[in-house]
Amino acid sequence: MDFRVAVLGLVVGLLVGLTGMGGGALMTPALILLGWARPMVAVGTDLMWSTLTKSVGAFIHFRQGTVDFSVVRRLAMGSIPGALAGVALLAHVHIKHGDTTDRIIVRTLAVALACVALSLIARSFWGSQIRARLQLDVAGHFPWLTPAIGAVVGFLVSLTSVGSGSLIVASLVLIYPALPLRRIVGSDILHGLLLVGVSALGHLGLGSFNSSLLASLLLGSIPGVWLGSKMSLVFPEKVLGAVMGGTLLFLSYKLV
């Protein structure tokens, strides 16, 4: 059991509890930049960690009735095939080209982090204005849009472990403006459990995860999520979103 990894789990868990997102976006690049795991192992370990932590949140939201199953179904129609395609690509590149896999993951991760960062910053500063101007039922006019977003995010998640929460929430807020935020969050968490679960199984099959690393992360992240959830009542969301957005942009730059 590595105490340093547990501290990382505590910090990431604290931020997840405060903001409801950012686990994969922070955990995977931290493991890579600190030299604690190769990119492919960092992604697989983080996906296993996300599956375990999201299962608790999904159960709670299911019991509370804050899940829109039609939204979850539409997302999963695209995200599950997208995730399987991403895992298949990783397996193909890993078998044929070996070390090239890690370079692909790092570059894709940098792009995904930049996208998440920009979505967080936009939501922090202009989220209410954007939602106020969306008068059309976007999902009703473009029924293919939700599965398409799911497919893109599913592909990214299987490659980088990033986006199952932050990118999906940002998209749902825009295309389902009439859906209450608590149902958006609940739907995102249940869908995220399905998505990271499928992706984690793929990485499990590839052997790209570290069980001792996972145990240390859980040791710190469980109390971190609990503490962050309590602190979220007093921390302003706009400030947190802007700070996290800036942090993810910096991590994206460091990975390039």
Secondary structure, DSSP 8 states (H G I E B T S, - for coil): --HHHHHHHHHHHHHHHHHS--HHHHHHHHHHHTTSS-HHHHHHHHHHHHHHHHHHHHHHHHHHT---HHHHHHHHHHHHHHHHHHHHHHHHHHHHHTTHHHHHHHHHHHHHHHHHHHHHHHHHHHHHHHHHH--S-HHHH-TTHHHHHHHHHHHHHHHHS--TTHHHHHHHHHH-TTS-HHHHHHHHHHHHHHHHHHHHHHHHHHT---HHHHHHHHHHHHHHHHHHHHHTTTS-HHHHHHHHHHHHHHHHHHH-
